[in-house]
Amino acid sequence: MRTKNIKPKKSGGKRKTRKSNTKFRKTRSKKQKGSGATCSRLGQCNTDQNNIEDQNSKDDHLRYVIEEKNAAYVKISLDEGANPNIMITDEHVQQPEPVPAIIYAARHIEPSTTILELLVEHGASVEGVVLRPLIEATEWGNLPAVRFLLDKGANINATTGSGVTAIGYAILNEDIPMIKLMLEKRKGEIDLNYTLFGVEHVNMIDEAAIENDTDPEVIKILKKYEIEQKLPKLLERQKDRTKLAWALREKDVGNIGDRTMPYNLRHKIGENLGGGKRKSKKSRK
Protein backbone atom coordinates (compact mmCIF):
# COMPACT_ATOMS: atom_id res chain seq x y z
CA MET A 1 0.00 0.00 0.00
CA ARG A 2 1.22 3.51 -0.59
CA THR A 3 1.23 4.36 3.09
CA LYS A 4 3.20 1.27 4.09
CA ASN A 5 6.53 2.92 4.68
CA ILE A 6 7.36 0.20 7.19
CA LYS A 7 6.86 -2.76 4.90
CA PRO A 8 7.51 -5.94 6.85
CA LYS A 9 10.03 -8.45 5.67
CA LYS A 10 8.92 -11.88 4.50
CA SER A 11 8.00 -14.04 7.41
CA GLY A 12 5.80 -16.76 6.02
CA GLY A 13 2.93 -14.34 5.56
CA LYS A 14 2.98 -13.02 9.13
CA ARG A 15 3.73 -9.40 9.78
CA LYS A 16 6.51 -8.94 12.29
CA THR A 17 5.15 -5.54 13.25
CA ARG A 18 2.14 -7.19 14.85
CA LYS A 19 4.10 -9.65 16.98
CA SER A 20 5.25 -9.08 20.51
CA ASN A 21 8.94 -8.99 21.29
CA THR A 22 8.30 -10.69 24.58
CA LYS A 23 7.53 -14.33 25.16
CA PHE A 24 3.93 -15.36 25.25
CA ARG A 25 2.50 -15.38 28.74
CA LYS A 26 -0.59 -17.37 29.58
CA THR A 27 -3.17 -15.27 31.34
CA ARG A 28 -6.48 -16.23 32.76
CA SER A 29 -9.06 -13.58 33.49
CA LYS A 30 -10.42 -13.51 36.99
CA LYS A 31 -14.04 -14.34 37.61
CA GLN A 32 -16.19 -11.28 37.54
CA LYS A 33 -18.01 -10.42 40.67
CA GLY A 34 -21.72 -9.80 40.98
CA SER A 35 -23.49 -6.75 39.63
CA GLY A 36 -24.05 -5.33 43.13
CA ALA A 37 -27.80 -5.09 42.63
CA THR A 38 -30.00 -5.55 45.70
CA CYS A 39 -32.83 -8.06 45.73
CA SER A 40 -36.08 -8.03 47.64
CA ARG A 41 -35.82 -11.77 48.11
CA LEU A 42 -32.60 -13.32 49.36
CA GLY A 43 -33.14 -16.58 47.50
CA GLN A 44 -33.67 -14.80 44.20
CA CYS A 45 -30.53 -12.68 44.69
CA ASN A 46 -28.43 -15.74 45.48
CA THR A 47 -29.76 -17.49 42.37
CA ASP A 48 -28.91 -14.54 40.10
CA GLN A 49 -25.47 -14.28 41.63
CA ASN A 50 -24.86 -17.99 41.14
CA ASN A 51 -25.99 -17.75 37.49
CA ILE A 52 -23.56 -14.90 36.83
CA GLU A 53 -20.68 -16.73 38.45
CA ASP A 54 -21.57 -19.92 36.61
CA GLN A 55 -21.57 -18.13 33.23
CA ASN A 56 -18.29 -16.40 34.06
CA SER A 57 -16.79 -19.76 34.97
CA LYS A 58 -17.87 -21.24 31.63
CA ASP A 59 -16.47 -18.28 29.70
CA ASP A 60 -13.19 -18.40 31.62
CA HIS A 61 -12.83 -22.08 30.84
CA LEU A 62 -13.58 -21.48 27.15
CA ARG A 63 -11.03 -18.68 27.05
CA TYR A 64 -8.38 -20.95 28.54
CA VAL A 65 -8.99 -23.95 26.25
CA ILE A 66 -8.98 -21.73 23.16
CA GLU A 67 -5.58 -20.39 24.18
CA GLU A 68 -4.48 -24.00 24.72
CA LYS A 69 -5.87 -24.88 21.25
CA ASN A 70 -7.81 -27.78 22.75
CA ALA A 71 -10.67 -28.32 20.31
CA ALA A 72 -12.31 -31.12 22.31
CA TYR A 73 -12.74 -28.96 25.41
CA VAL A 74 -13.76 -25.96 23.30
CA LYS A 75 -16.67 -28.03 22.01
CA ILE A 76 -17.65 -29.10 25.53
CA SER A 77 -17.56 -25.50 26.80
CA LEU A 78 -19.64 -24.20 23.92
CA ASP A 79 -22.15 -27.03 24.24
CA GLU A 80 -22.51 -26.17 27.94
CA GLY A 81 -23.38 -22.55 27.09
CA ALA A 82 -20.11 -20.63 27.04
CA ASN A 83 -20.22 -17.40 25.03
CA PRO A 84 -18.65 -17.86 21.56
CA ASN A 85 -18.03 -14.11 21.38
CA ILE A 86 -15.90 -13.82 24.51
CA MET A 87 -12.92 -11.48 24.45
CA ILE A 88 -9.42 -12.93 24.69
CA THR A 89 -6.31 -10.88 25.40
CA ASP A 90 -3.98 -11.37 22.46
CA GLU A 91 -0.46 -11.44 23.87
CA HIS A 92 1.12 -12.21 20.50
CA VAL A 93 1.11 -8.56 19.40
CA GLN A 94 3.46 -5.79 20.49
CA GLN A 95 0.70 -4.14 22.48
CA PRO A 96 -1.61 -6.82 23.97
CA GLU A 97 -5.22 -6.19 23.10
CA PRO A 98 -8.57 -7.84 23.83
CA VAL A 99 -10.09 -9.36 20.70
CA PRO A 100 -13.12 -11.57 20.01
CA ALA A 101 -12.45 -15.29 20.18
CA ILE A 102 -12.96 -15.71 16.42
CA ILE A 103 -10.31 -13.07 15.71
CA TYR A 104 -7.87 -14.81 18.07
CA ALA A 105 -8.54 -18.14 16.33
CA ALA A 106 -8.25 -16.61 12.85
CA ARG A 107 -4.89 -15.11 13.73
CA HIS A 108 -3.17 -17.85 15.67
CA ILE A 109 -4.81 -21.28 15.52
CA GLU A 110 -3.53 -23.44 12.67
CA PRO A 111 -3.31 -25.74 10.81
CA SER A 112 -6.59 -27.12 12.20
CA THR A 113 -9.70 -24.98 11.76
CA THR A 114 -11.84 -27.03 14.14
CA ILE A 115 -11.97 -24.33 16.83
CA LEU A 116 -12.86 -21.72 14.22
CA GLU A 117 -15.61 -23.97 12.91
CA LEU A 118 -17.00 -24.56 16.43
CA LEU A 119 -17.12 -20.83 17.17
CA VAL A 120 -19.01 -20.16 13.92
CA GLU A 121 -21.40 -23.06 14.54
CA HIS A 122 -22.28 -21.58 17.93
CA GLY A 123 -22.95 -18.07 16.67
CA ALA A 124 -19.68 -16.20 16.02
CA SER A 125 -19.84 -14.12 12.83
CA VAL A 126 -17.44 -14.74 9.93
CA GLU A 127 -17.73 -11.03 9.09
CA GLY A 128 -16.84 -9.65 12.51
CA VAL A 129 -17.74 -6.15 13.69
CA VAL A 130 -14.68 -3.92 13.97
CA LEU A 131 -12.01 -6.50 13.14
CA ARG A 132 -12.61 -8.76 10.14
CA PRO A 133 -11.69 -12.44 10.63
CA LEU A 134 -10.75 -12.87 6.95
CA ILE A 135 -8.47 -9.83 6.96
CA GLU A 136 -6.85 -10.84 10.25
CA ALA A 137 -6.25 -14.40 9.07
CA THR A 138 -4.73 -13.08 5.84
CA GLU A 139 -2.49 -10.59 7.62
CA TRP A 140 -1.17 -13.30 9.93
CA GLY A 141 -0.70 -15.80 7.11
CA ASN A 142 -3.21 -18.36 8.39
CA LEU A 143 -3.99 -20.08 5.08
CA PRO A 144 -6.32 -22.82 6.47
CA ALA A 145 -8.39 -20.19 8.30
CA VAL A 146 -8.68 -18.08 5.14
CA ARG A 147 -9.84 -21.11 3.16
CA PHE A 148 -12.49 -21.92 5.79
CA LEU A 149 -13.75 -18.31 5.99
CA LEU A 150 -14.00 -18.01 2.20
CA ASP A 151 -15.96 -21.28 2.08
CA LYS A 152 -18.30 -19.82 4.72
CA GLY A 153 -19.01 -16.78 2.56
CA ALA A 154 -16.84 -14.11 4.14
CA ASN A 155 -16.84 -10.87 2.14
CA ILE A 156 -13.66 -10.86 0.05
CA ASN A 157 -13.90 -7.09 -0.55
CA ALA A 158 -14.49 -6.07 3.08
CA THR A 159 -11.99 -3.46 4.23
CA THR A 160 -10.23 -2.27 7.34
CA GLY A 161 -10.89 1.21 8.68
CA SER A 162 -8.20 2.54 6.34
CA GLY A 163 -9.76 0.86 3.31
CA VAL A 164 -7.40 -2.09 2.74
CA THR A 165 -8.87 -5.45 1.71
CA ALA A 166 -7.77 -8.97 2.60
CA ILE A 167 -5.97 -9.53 -0.69
CA GLY A 168 -4.23 -6.21 -0.14
CA TYR A 169 -2.53 -7.71 2.93
CA ALA A 170 -1.69 -10.88 1.01
CA ILE A 171 0.03 -8.75 -1.63
CA LEU A 172 1.78 -6.70 1.04
CA ASN A 173 3.12 -9.88 2.61
CA GLU A 174 3.95 -11.33 -0.83
CA ASP A 175 2.10 -14.44 0.28
CA ILE A 176 1.72 -16.17 -3.10
CA PRO A 177 -0.23 -19.26 -1.87
CA MET A 178 -2.68 -16.88 -0.15
CA ILE A 179 -3.08 -14.73 -3.26
CA LYS A 180 -3.67 -17.77 -5.48
CA LEU A 181 -6.22 -19.19 -3.04
CA MET A 182 -8.25 -15.97 -3.00
CA LEU A 183 -8.17 -15.54 -6.78
CA GLU A 184 -9.26 -19.16 -7.22
CA LYS A 185 -12.01 -19.15 -4.59
CA ARG A 186 -13.50 -15.79 -5.57
CA LYS A 187 -12.70 -15.55 -9.25
CA GLY A 188 -14.50 -12.61 -10.78
CA GLU A 189 -15.49 -11.13 -7.41
CA ILE A 190 -12.25 -9.53 -6.25
CA ASP A 191 -11.84 -5.80 -6.75
CA LEU A 192 -8.17 -4.92 -7.22
CA ASN A 193 -8.93 -1.25 -6.62
CA TYR A 194 -9.56 0.34 -3.25
CA THR A 195 -9.81 3.77 -1.68
CA LEU A 196 -7.23 4.49 0.99
CA PHE A 197 -8.66 6.43 3.95
CA GLY A 198 -11.64 7.37 1.77
CA VAL A 199 -9.50 9.73 -0.34
CA GLU A 200 -6.75 8.10 -2.39
CA HIS A 201 -7.74 5.64 -5.13
CA VAL A 202 -5.22 2.82 -5.44
CA ASN A 203 -4.81 -0.01 -7.94
CA MET A 204 -3.09 -2.99 -6.34
CA ILE A 205 -1.21 -4.00 -9.49
CA ASP A 206 0.13 -0.49 -10.05
CA GLU A 207 1.03 -0.21 -6.38
CA ALA A 208 2.89 -3.52 -6.41
CA ALA A 209 4.77 -2.47 -9.56
CA ILE A 210 5.88 0.77 -7.90
CA GLU A 211 7.57 -1.14 -5.10
CA ASN A 212 11.01 -2.05 -6.42
CA ASP A 213 11.37 -5.04 -4.10
CA THR A 214 7.98 -6.63 -4.84
CA ASP A 215 8.27 -10.25 -5.94
CA PRO A 216 7.78 -10.27 -9.76
CA GLU A 217 5.71 -13.44 -9.41
CA VAL A 218 3.11 -11.48 -7.43
CA ILE A 219 2.75 -8.91 -10.20
CA LYS A 220 2.59 -11.66 -12.84
CA ILE A 221 -0.24 -13.45 -11.01
CA LEU A 222 -2.25 -10.26 -10.58
CA LYS A 223 -1.85 -9.17 -14.20
CA LYS A 224 -2.93 -12.60 -15.41
CA TYR A 225 -6.04 -12.40 -13.24
CA GLU A 226 -6.85 -8.92 -14.56
CA ILE A 227 -6.54 -10.08 -18.18
CA GLU A 228 -8.76 -13.11 -17.51
CA GLN A 229 -11.44 -10.82 -16.09
CA LYS A 230 -11.36 -8.53 -19.13
CA LEU A 231 -11.28 -11.35 -21.69
CA PRO A 232 -15.05 -12.19 -21.67
CA LYS A 233 -15.91 -8.54 -22.40
CA LEU A 234 -13.36 -8.42 -25.21
CA LEU A 235 -14.74 -11.64 -26.72
CA GLU A 236 -18.29 -10.30 -26.50
CA ARG A 237 -17.22 -7.11 -28.24
CA GLN A 238 -15.52 -9.15 -30.97
CA LYS A 239 -18.70 -11.18 -31.37
CA ASP A 240 -20.69 -7.98 -31.88
CA ARG A 241 -18.22 -6.80 -34.51
CA THR A 242 -18.55 -10.12 -36.32
CA LYS A 243 -22.33 -9.67 -36.38
CA LEU A 244 -21.83 -6.19 -37.79
CA ALA A 245 -19.56 -7.45 -40.53
CA TRP A 246 -22.14 -10.01 -41.64
CA ALA A 247 -24.95 -7.46 -41.44
CA LEU A 248 -23.13 -5.07 -43.72
CA ARG A 249 -22.74 -7.82 -46.35
CA GLU A 250 -26.42 -8.77 -46.33
CA LYS A 251 -28.73 -7.80 -49.19
CA ASP A 252 -32.53 -7.46 -49.36
CA VAL A 253 -32.58 -5.65 -46.03
CA GLY A 254 -35.83 -3.81 -45.40
CA ASN A 255 -37.45 -5.25 -48.55
CA ILE A 256 -35.47 -3.07 -50.91
CA GLY A 257 -35.06 -5.70 -53.57
CA ASP A 258 -31.67 -6.63 -54.93
CA ARG A 259 -30.02 -3.41 -53.82
CA THR A 260 -27.51 -3.42 -50.97
CA MET A 261 -28.25 -1.96 -47.57
CA PRO A 262 -28.54 1.84 -47.67
CA TYR A 263 -25.57 3.73 -46.31
CA ASN A 264 -27.54 5.48 -43.54
CA LEU A 265 -28.86 2.11 -42.29
CA ARG A 266 -25.39 0.55 -42.33
CA HIS A 267 -24.11 3.59 -40.48
CA LYS A 268 -26.81 3.25 -37.81
CA ILE A 269 -26.10 -0.46 -37.31
CA GLY A 270 -22.41 0.31 -37.09
CA GLU A 271 -23.00 2.75 -34.26
CA ASN A 272 -25.15 0.25 -32.32
CA LEU A 273 -22.98 -2.84 -32.76
CA GLY A 274 -19.56 -1.36 -33.21
CA GLY A 275 -19.41 0.84 -30.15
CA GLY A 276 -19.97 4.17 -31.86
CA LYS A 277 -18.23 6.08 -34.59
CA ARG A 278 -14.70 5.14 -35.45
CA LYS A 279 -12.16 7.90 -35.54
CA SER A 280 -10.69 8.21 -38.99
CA LYS A 281 -6.96 8.44 -39.42
CA LYS A 282 -5.68 11.87 -40.22
CA SER A 283 -4.72 12.20 -43.84
CA ARG A 284 -1.10 12.85 -44.58
CA LYS A 285 -0.33 16.27 -45.87
ZICORLIN-V63254 format. One record per backbone hydrogen bond with DSSP energy under -1.0 kcal/mol. CO is the residue of the C=O (numbers start at 0). NH is the residue of the N-H. Records with the same first field share a line. If there is no record, write none. Layout:
# ZICORLIN-V63254
CO=NH ; NH
This chain:
# ZICORLIN-V63254
0=3
2=4
10=13
14=17
15=18
40=44
41=45
42=46
43=47
44=48
45=49
46=50
47=51
48=52
49=53
50=54
51=55
52=56
53=57
54=58
55=59
56=60
57=61
58=62
59=63
60=64
61=65
62=66
63=67
64=69
65=68
68=70
69=73
70=74
71=75
72=76
73=77
74=78
75=79
76=81
77=80
82=85
85=100
87=98
89=96
91=19
96=89
98=87
99=103
100=104
101=105
102=106
103=107
104=108
112=116
113=117
114=118
115=119
116=120
117=121
118=123
119=122
131=135
132=136
133=137
134=138
135=139
136=141
137=140
140=142
141=145
142=146
143=147
144=148
145=149
146=150
147=151
148=153
149=152
154=157
159=162
161=196
163=159
164=168
165=169
166=170
167=171
168=172
169=174
173=175
174=178
175=179
176=180
177=181
178=182
179=183
180=184
181=185
185=188 ; 189
191=203
193=201
195=198 ; 199
199=195
201=193
202=206
203=207
204=208
205=209
206=210
210=213
214=217 ; 218
215=219
216=220
217=221
218=222
219=223
220=224
221=225
222=226
223=227
224=228
225=229
226=230
229=233
230=234
231=235
232=236
233=237
234=238
235=239
236=240
237=241
238=242
239=243
240=244
241=245
242=246
243=247
255=258
258=251
261=265
262=266
263=267
264=268
265=269
266=270
267=271
268=272
269=273
270=275
